[in-house]
């Protein structure tokens, strides 16, 4: 089963809670670039659609389709990305703040997702959502935001049994999250920014 993935990305204006000084904006972009690169390299993914207005997010990345972000919030960005997909194909929405994501972790989750009509992967503390899937794009019921894991369950998405320490569950909002991601192993874009930042230690 081949999947299409929509990744909404604010870019350099995102990650306002990340106390990383002058590196914050560059890290926000790097997180997304690593997540996008992992999705593009996953064997089970054949389309990656990035919804953003920040040109730096996809600069130099091949095999990525870019959709303009309407600029009216996450829900609108997701709708814009899903509108680029046919309604009858396996599709997912993935957040872009996953610097420790690997293609293998994403492939493993999508293999599990293929067994469910609708599914989701929670974040490490199981309150948010990092990946939302459905065997048909028109069956997705996005409820991203505070408490989204519970809202997705209520909307009929089944929680996938993904290891809490997986890079797919390690979303980075705060500095403590970043250190967890570093311990797991971040992608090349995040690593490059950290090399020149004091927070690397």
ABEGO torsion letter per residue (X at the ends): XBBBBBBBBAEAABGAABBAEAAAAAAAAAAAAAAAAAAAABAABABBBBBBABAAAABGBBGBBBBBBAGAEAAAAAAAAAAABBAABBBBBBBABBAABBAAAAAAAAAAAAABABBBBBBAAGABBABBBBABAAABBBABEBGAAAAAAAAGBBBBBBBAABAAABBBABAAAAAAAAAAEBBAAAAAAAAABAAAX
